[in-house]
Amino acid sequence: QSAAASMKLLLQMQSSSAEVDKVGEVRRIVENEIAALAAQRRTDEDLQDLAAILQENRKHLDDPEIYIKSDVAFHAALARATQNELFALILDSLVDIMIEVRLLSLRVPGITRQAFSYHERIHEAVSAGDPEAARAAMDAHMDQASDALRQAVGGDSG
């Protein structure tokens, strides 16, 4: 939790695109591999959990602050689907900073619908058991999330 607190403080003090990019860089490395491993190792129960969370995502597309909770839940469920508890712990240690980052991103119109479409693609690849497609879908989602965050932090200069 101290790592998350340190990152949160860093972002609060230095909400520049460069600092925000650091969060995206770490997230991309971790989450791309989570998606690939989830596609290889997911159970039927994991797939049911992901589908239920996506339904929850869909319900809250127009309520971004509630959507954030189901967004975090989707990524946590992917981590659990790796069958490696360490991935869930890593994401859990980042949850506070990721909520802060997502709250910043809410400045971008249509962000929840964009994120949801990527979640659907990731879910399809994981369901199909295709690790390369899952990794690629998550990587595209990380691009979208980074772009939105840069736009939100950069304001008019972005």
N, C-alpha and C positions, 0 to 999 in steps of 0.2 A: 504494500500500500504506500510506502514511502516513495517508491519510484513513481507511482501515479501522482502523488501529491507534488513531487518535484516537477513532473512534466506539466501538470496543471498550472503551477506557479510560473513556469517558463512561458507558457502560452499567454497567461494573463499579463505578464510583464513585456513580452516581446511577440505580440500577435502579428508578426510580419509574415509574408509569404514564405520566406526562407525557413523560419522556425516551424511553421505549419507543415512545410514539406518534409521535415524530419520525422514528424509523426506518421505521415503518409508512407514514408520509406520503410519504416519499421513494420507498419501495419501490412504493407504489400507483401513483404517477405514472409511474415507469419501467416497471413490469411490465404495467400495463394496456395501454400503447401497444405493448409488445413482443408481447403476445398478439394485438392487432389486426393489427399488421404481419405477424406470423407467419402469420396466417390468409390474408392477401393474397399473401404471397410464398413460402410454403413449397414445397419441392420434394418429389418422391416419396421421395427419400433422407431428408429431414427427417422426413417422416411415419413412415418405417420406424424412424428413431432414436427418435422420441417413443414409438412403440408398444413398442419394446424396453425403453425406460426404464420405461414403465408396468408392463410385466411384472415388471421388477425391483422396482418399488415394491410390487407386489402380494405378492411373495415375502417381503418384510421388514416387513409390517404389524405383526407381533408382536415385532419386534426394532428398537425405535425408533432406537437409535444408528446402526445400519446403514441404516435407512430414510432418515435424514437425508441420507446421501450420495446416494441415488438421488433424493431430493427436490431437492437442489441440482442434480443432473444434469438433471432434467426442466426446471427453469427455465433452465439454461444452454443446453439444446437448443432451447428456444423462442427464446432470444436469437439463436442461430445461424440459426434459420429466418427471421429478419427480413432476412437477407442484408446486414445492416449490422454490420460487425465492431465498431463502437463500442458497440453494445448489449452484446455479449459482454464487452467490456473493462470496461464500467461494472459489470455484474453480477459479473465476476471481482474487481473492486476491492472489492466488498461481501461477497464470499463468507465471509470470516472472521467478520464481524459477523453475517451471516445464520445461520451455524452456531451461534454463541453464542445468538442469538435463538431458534432452533429447539430448542436444548438446554434453554433456560428453559421453552419451551412443553411439553416432555415431562412437566412436572408435571401437565398436564391429562389426565385419563383419556380414552382413545379418540382422541387427537389425530391419530395417524397415519392411522386409518381416515377421519376427517373430511377431512384434507388430500387423501387419495387420491381420495375421491369428487369433490372439486373438480378435481383433476388430470384425471380422466376427462371431466368436463364441458368443461374447457378443450380437451382433446385432440379431443373430438367437434366443437367449433366450429371449431378450426383445420383439422381434416380436411375439414370441410364448406366451408371457404373463406369463412366468415362472420365478418368482422372485428368487427361489432357484438356478435354473440353471444360471440365470444372475449373481447372487452373486458369485457362484462358478467359472464362466467363468472370471469374473473380478478379483477374488482372484488369479486365475492361471496367469492372465495377470500381476498382481502386483508382483507375484513370478518371472516371466520372466523379468520384468522391473528392479526389485531389483538385480537379478543375473547379468543382463547386466551392470548395473551401478557399482556394486561391481567389476566386471571384468574390466570395463573401468577405474575406479579410482585406483584399485589395480595394474593395469598394469601387469608386469611380476610376481609380488608376489601373484596375485589372482589366 
